[in-house]
C-alpha cells in the first residue's frame, strides 16, 4: 500500500507514516510505502498543491513500487485520509497500469470551491491549511529541521530550490473567480478517468473537507461495474480510520489488492480491538464478522458476491448506537440503508414553501410578503467548533443561535410521520438587498419536541452562496443541486431594492427527521454555522436583506426525501419511537443547541 502526500509519510524512523493509515495497513498484513510529494519533506523539486506535476509523479511512484520483487501480484494499492486520500484521486486519474485499487478517505471535490465555497473566501481551515503547507514545504516541518541538524546533506541540497515555491494563500486569493486555470485541478472532472476499484468514505459534516464530495459519486464512470464503493455518514474528519469503517476497509483491500477472501486473522482481530479500545476510550469495541467465509479460497466468487451488493452504504446516526449507551459519540451507527446510486434513485423531491409568520408550508401562500435581516459583521470570522478531539469521543461544540434581526427562519408543523432526507437539495430564494452583494448561508436543522420543558435543535446541514454569483451553470447542475458559474463574466451585482432569484445549495446529507420533530430552515450571514470554516465578508458593509415569500416571490426549500411507506427505506422499528430520538450531543458532527424561536422581522 502506497501513501502519498505533502505531510510526512516518508519520515525516517516512522515507517507507519504521519496518520493511522500506515498503522492500519501494517496491522492488516500489508507492506507500506510512504512517499512525500515533490517539494515537501526532504524531497526535491518545487511544491505546487494538487498540480499536474504532482499527479504525474504519482504515476511514476506506482510503477516504480510495482516493480519491486516483494510487491504481491506486482500491483500495489493506494491508501490514506485527507491529503493522502485526495492525492489518490489525482494519481488514479492518470491510469497507472500497475495500480490495483485506491481507498480515498475524507476527500474534497474541487480545490477552487474548497477555497471559495459558494464564491465566499474561506478564511478558516482552508486558509490555515494552505499557510501550513507554505511553511512546511519551505523546510519548516519539525522532522525536516531535525534531519538538517543531524547533517542530512541530501535533504539540505533538495531544500535549496524551495525559494521558487509559490505562496498558495496569495494564489488562492488571486483566483477569486473560476477560470480555465482551475480546471486541471477540478477533481470531479478527473475522476471520470479512474478505471480501478475505488473505496471512498467521507462524512457529510467533515469540519475540514466539507460535503461537496457527494457530487462526484456518479462521475466514476470508468470504474468497472460493482467496483466503486461509497460509504457516507455523519461524523468528523478522522472517522474513516475508526471502528466505524476499519473492517470495511480491510475487506476491500483483501479483495482487490491481496486478491484473497477477506478473513481477518483471529489474533489480528483481537489485537486491533485492544488498540482501538485504547485509542478511542470505548471498551468492548469489536470489528464486524467476516462475511465471505463460505467461499473458502475462491476470491473470484467472493468478489462477485461483493460486486453484486449495492455500492452506496449510508450509515445513520453515527455516535448514538445502542451498543455503547454509556459512550455518546462512540464511532458506531444506529442503522444503515444501502442504495444502488447516489443520490438515491428512489428519492423524491419534496418542496416546503416559506410563508408568513415563519411558517414552512406544504402549499405556497397566495399573497406576497417578506421578512428582513441585517448583515452580521460579527459572525463572519466565527465557527462553532471551539475545541475537542475529533478522533475520540469528547468533542465540545459552541453552536450559537443567530441574534434576533440578523437572520430569518421558517419551521414546519410537527411531522406526522418520519421523513428521511437523503441526497442533495437547495433553497430557491427570492432575495432583495440594500447592498450590491451578500454572503448567504442556509442552515437546515431538526427541532426536537419539548422534553422536560426544554426544546433542542439539531444541526443537519448547511449551504453557501454569494448573491453576486447567482448565474446557474447548466452543465454542473441538477434539479436538486444547483451549481453556479463563479466566472468573472457571470458576476452580477445585486440591483438595489429589487428581488432576484438566488439558488443556494444544501450540500449532500442523509438524516432521519422523526415524527413529532419540525424541519427548520434559517437564512443568515455566512459564518458561525460551519465547523472550522470562517469567511471574509467585511467589505459588504451595513446592509439589510429581504427574503420574499408567496405570490411573485415564492421562496422555498427543496429536499431529497425517501419514499414514505417503502419498508426498505424506513427507520428500523427499534429506533422509531420518540423515546429513541438520539440525545443531543451524541451524533458525531451534528451539534445541538437550546432552541430559540425565530423572530422574523418585517420591514
N, C-alpha and C positions, 0 to 999 in steps of 0.2 A: 504494500500500500504506500502510495506517494502522498505526502503533504507538501503543498507549495504555497508560500505566502511571503509577505514582507515583514512578518514578525520575527520569530527566532526558531523556525523548525530545524535549522542546521546548526544550532548552537552546540559547540563541542562540549562533551561531558553530560549532555542531556539528550540522549538518543530518542526519548519519547516525545520530544517537541514541547512547545510552549503551552499547548492546551491538552485536554484529556483525550483527544482523538488518538494520539500515538499510544497512550496507555491502553486504550480500548483495543487497538489493533494488536498489540503485543499480547494482551490477555486472551484474545480470541485465536492466537496462534499464527498471526501474520507477521512477516518481516516488514519493517518500517523504514522508509527513506524520507528524510526531511530536506527540503531544498529552499533556500532563500532566493527570492526574485532578484534579478539584476538591480544593482544599486541599493540593496538592503543588506543588513547584517555585514558580513565580510565579503560579500560577492562583488565582482567587478561590475562596471557599467554605470549608466545614469538611470536613476529611478524616475518612473513615469507611471502613475497609478492607472491600472487597467489598460495599458497601452497595447497596441498590436504587437510591439516588440516583446512584451512580457508574454503575450499569448503564444507567439511563435517559439519563444524559449521553452514554454511548457510542452509543446510538441516534441522538441528535441529531448527534453528530460524523460518523457515517457519512453521514447525509442531507445535511449541510452540505457535506462534501467531495465527495459525489457530484454536486452541482450546479455544481461548478467546471468551466469550459469545457475545461480541459486533462485531465480525467479520461476516459480512453478508455471508451467504452460507457456512461458515467455510472454505473459500478458498481465502486467500489473494493473491494479485499480488505483483510483484516487480517492482521498478522503479529506474531511476537515469541516470545520464550522466557521461561519462568518467570512473573514478574509480568505481563508483556505477553502471555504466552501464556494464562494463566489468565483475564485480563480479556476475552479474545476469547470465551470460552465464556459468560460472563455477558452480554456485549453481543449475541451472536448469538441468545441465548435470547429476546430481545425482538423478533426478526424484523424488523430494518430492511429495508424493501422494496428498497433500492438496494444492499444488501450482496451482493457476488459470491461470496466464499468466505472461509474462515478457515484459519489454519495454527498452531494452538496447540502449542507445544513445551515439554516438561518441566513438566507440569502436576500439580495436586493434584486430589483427588476431592471433598473436603469440608473446609472450614476448621476445623470443630469437631474432627474426628478428626485433623487435622494438629496441633492444639494438644494434644489429649488422645488420642494413639494407644493403642487398647486400654483407654481410660479412665485412662491414666497421664500425668501432666503432663510435657510435653516442655520441659525447661528448657534444651535445647541450641539448635540452629539456629533453630527456630521462635520461641522466646522472644527470641533475639537479633535476628531479622528484624523482629519487632514493635517492639522497642525502637528499632531504626534508623528504622523508619517514623515512630514518635513524634517522634524527634529531627528528622528531615529535614522532616516536614510542619510543624514549628514554626519552620521557617526555618533549620535547621542545615545544610542542604546547602551544600557549598562554593561551587558555582556561583551559588546564590541569594544568598549573602553578597556575592559579587563583584558581582552586579547591584545590590544595595543600595548598596555602597560606590561604585559608578560613578554613582549618582544616579537609578536607575530608580524614578521616583515611582509608577508603576502597580503595580510589584511590591511596593513598600512599603505602598501602600494595601491591596492584596489580602491582605497578611500580618496586618493588624490583627485580623481575625476569628479568627485561629488560636488565640486564647485559649480558644475554645469547643471545641477538639479533645478527643476522648475519649482517655484513656490506654488503649491497646489491651492492654498486658500486664495491667493491673488488670482490664479487662473479660474477658480470656481466663481469668484465674484465677477470676473470679466465676462464669463459666459452666462449673462443674465437672461438670455433668450435662447431657445433651442435653435441650433443651426446644423448644417451638414457636418460640422466638426464634431458634433456629439454622437453621430450615428455609428461610427465604428466601435463605440463602447456601449451601445444600447443592447443589453443582454437579451431582451425579449425578441430581438431580431436574430441574434446569433444562435440562440438555442434551436432554431429551426434546422440547423445543420447537424445537430448532435445525432449520432446513429448508434450509440452504445446504451446498454441498460443504465437507468437512472433511478436512484433512490433520493428523493428530495423531501425534506421535512423543515417546516418553519411555523412560527406562531403568528396568529392574527394580531397579536398585541406586542410584537417584538419591539422593545423600547429603543433598540439601536437601529434595526434594519427596516422597520415599518411593515406594512401589509400588502404592498403592491405586487409581491411575488406571485400572488394568486392569479394575476392576469396572464402569466406565462404558461399555465398548465396545458392549454390547448395549442401551444406553439411547438411542443416536442413532436413534430410531425414525422421526423425521420427515424425515431426510435422504433425498433421492431414491436409489433403488437404484443401487449401484455408485459413489456419490459420497462415501462415507465411507471414508477410507484410514487405516490404523493401522500404524505401524512401531515395533517394540519390540526391545530388545537389552539386553545387559549393558553398563554404562558409567557415565559421570558426567553431572552436571547440564548441562554445556555441550556435550555431544557432538552434539546435533542441528545445531549450527552448524559442524560439522567436515566433512571429506571423506566421512564415513560416510553423510550424508544430503543433502549440498548439492545434488547433481544431482536427486534425487527431489523436493526442494522446488521447484526450478526447473520441473521437468516439470509438477507440479500447478498452479503459478501460471500457466504458459503456457496450459494447457488451460482453466482456469476463470476467470482474471482477464483475461489478454490475449486469450483466445479464439483461440489460434493453435496450430499444430502445434509441439510443443516441439523446436526445433532450436537448439542453442546456437551462437552466433556463434563462429567459429574463433579470432578474436582474444581474445574474452572467455574462451573455454575455456583458451587458453594463459596469459592474464594471471591468471585465477583460480588456475590450477595453481601459478604462481610465488608468488602471495600466500599460498596455502595452505602451500606448502613453507616460506616464510619464517616464518609464524605457528607452525606445528606442528613445524618442525625435521626433517621427514621428506622426503628427496629422492625424486623420481620419482612424486609423487602426481599422478594424473590423474583427471578426472571420468569417469563412465560414458559409454558411447556413446549417441548419440541412438537411440531405439527406434522412432520413428514416421515416419521419413523417407519410407517407402513411400507415405504418404498425401498427399504433396505439400502443397498448401494446404488440404486438406479437413480442417479441425479437427473437424468434426462426426463424421467417420468415425474420427479419431484418438481422440476422447473415447469413442466407442462401444467401441473396442478396449480402451481403458484401463478402462472400467467393467465389461468382461467378465472382468477379472482378479480373482483372489481378493483381498479387501480387507485382509487381515491379513498383514503381512510380518514374519517373525521372523528376526532376524539373530543367529546363534550365534557365540560365542567371539570377540567384538569385542576386538581387541588382539593376537591371535595369528595373524594372517593370514600365510600363507607368502609373500605378495607382498612383505612387509617383514621378512624374517627377522632383520635386524640391529637392528630397532627394536621391541622388545616394547612393548606398549600403544599402538602406532600405530592410529589410528581406521580400522580395516577389519575386517570379519567374515571368519571362515573359510568358513562356508556359511550358507545360508538355507533356510527352509521357509515356504511360503505356505499360508494357511488361509482357508476361507470365513467363519469367525467365530471369536470368542474368548469363552470357552475353546474349543479345537478340538473340533468335534462328534465327531471320530473318537477322541478321547482316552477312556481307560478309567480308572476309579478303581482304584488298587492299594493294598492295605492291608498294612502291616507292623506286627506286634504287638510290644510291649515284653515282654521275657522276663527270666528270671534271668541273672545274670552279665553284664548289659549287652548281651544278645543281641537283635537286631532280627530277628524271625522271620516267616516266611510264614504260619504257623499259630499260633493263640492257645494259650499254655500252659494246662494244666488247673488247676494249683494256683495259689492266690493268693500274692502276695508284694509287697514294696515296698522301694524304695530311698529314701535320705534325703539332703537337703542343707539348708544353713543360708542364711538371708537374708544377702546380702553388701552391707553398707552402703558398702564401699569402691568398688563398681563403678558405682553409680547415676549418678555425675556424670563418667563417663569414656566417651569414644567412641574407636574405634580409628583414625580418620583423624587423623593428627597434623600433617602438613604436606605440601605438594606443589602441583602446578599441575594443576587439573582440566582445563584447556583443552588443555595439551600432553601429552607422553607420560611426564613424570617425576613419578611420584606415590609418596609414601612412606606405607606403612600400618603401624600398630603394633597388629595384631590379636593379643591375648594369650590364651593358654589359660586356662580357668577354674581357679581354685585348687581343689585336692582338698578335698572336703567342702562346696563351695559351688555344686555343680551335679551333675547326673546325666546320663548319656548311654547311648544304645543304638546298636549298629552291626550292619549286615547282614554276612553272609558275602561274600567276593568275588563280584561279579556274574558269572554265566555268560555273559551277553550284554549288549550295550549297552542302556541304559534311558534314554529321552529323556523327562524331565519337562517338561510343557507345560500350564500352566493354574494353577489355584488348589488349595489343599489345607488341611488342618488337623490338629492333634493333638487327638484325643479323649482327654482327660486325666482320670484319677481322682486327685484331689488332696486331701491332708489337711494341716492346719497347726496349730501351737500358737498362732497368732495369729488375728486376725479378718479379715485381708485379706493379699494378697500380689501384688506386681508380677511377672508371669511373662513370661519371654522364651523362645521356641523358636528354635533355630538349626539349619538344615538345611545339611549340608556333605558334600563328597566326600573320602574318604580314598584317596589315591593308593597304588598298590603300592610296595613298597620299591625304591628305586633307589640304588645305590652306598651302601647302609647307611643311607639316610635315607628316612623316610616323611613326606610332606607332606599337609596338609589344606587344602582349598579351600572358602571360604565360598560358599554357593549362595543362601540366602535366610533370612529370619527372620520372626517374628510376635510379637505382643504381646497380653497380656490381663491385666486386673486381676481377680483372682478374685472380688471382690465384685460385679462386673458380669458375671455369668455367664448371665443370662437371655437366651436367643436371641431375636432379632427375626425372626419368621417372614416378614415382608414384605420383608426385606432380605437374606435368607439363601438359599443353595443347598445341596444335599447336600455339595458340596465346600468351600464357603466360608461358614462361619457368621459372622453379624454380630450383635453383642449390642445390647440396647436402650439402655443407658447413661442411662436416666432415673432420677430420684430415687426413683420408686416401685419400680423394678426392682432397686435395690441390696439385696443380702443379705449381711450379714457371714458369714464362714465359721463353721460350728459347730465348736467345739473338738473335736479328735481324732475327727472323723467324715469319712469320704471323701465327696466330692461330685464331680459331673461338671463339668469346665470345658473348653470348646472354645476352643482357641487357633488363630486363623487363621494359615496360612502364605501370605504375600502372593503375587500372581501372579509367575510366573517361567518361563523356558524354559532348560533346561540339560541337556546330554548327560552322563550317567554312563557311562563306558566299561567294557566287560568287564574284570574284574580289580580295579576300584575297589570300595569299600564305601560304602554310604549310612549317614550318621551323623545322629542327632537328639539334640540336647542341650537340657535344661531347666535354666534357671538364673534368677537375679535380673535383671530388665530393666536393661541397661546394659553397656557395654563391647563389645557385638556389633553396634552400628549406627554408621555414619559420620556424625559431626556431631550426632547425636541423643543428648542426655543426659536423665536423668529425675530427678524429685524423689520420693524414696521414703524419706526419713529417718524419717518418722513410723511406719514399720512395726515398728521395734524389733528386738530379738534374738529371732527366731523360727526354728523348724525346720519343714521341709516334707517330706512323704512323697509319692512317686509310686507308685501301685499298678500291678500288672500281673497278668494271668491271673485265672482264677476270677471272683469278683464285682467285681473292679476292673480290667477289661481295657483298659488304656491302649494306644493305637495311633496310628499316623500314616497318614493317607490322602492319597495323591498322585495327581495327574492325569498319566497316562502314555500316550504314543503307542503304538498297537498294534504288537506285535512282528511282524516279517515283512512288513509293508507297505512296498514299496520306496520309496514317496514320503516315508516318514517315517523313513528310515534315515540314519545318518551317512554322508556320501559316502565311497566306498572310500578315497580319498586320506587320509582322516583316521581311518580305522578302526583301524589297527594301534596297539598300545600305545605304540610309539615316537612316534606323532603326538600323544599327550596333551599339551595345552598346558603349557608350563613354568610353574612358579609365578611369580606377579607379572608375568604377561603379559596376563591377562584384565582388561579395564578394569572397575573397580567391584567386583572379586572378589579380596579379599586372600587370601594363603596364610600358613600358619604351619607350623612343625615340629610334627608330630602327637605328641600325648601321650595315651596310652590313658586312658580314663575309669576312675577307681577308685571305682565306686559304693559307697556306704556303706549297710549295712543297720542298722536300729535295732530 
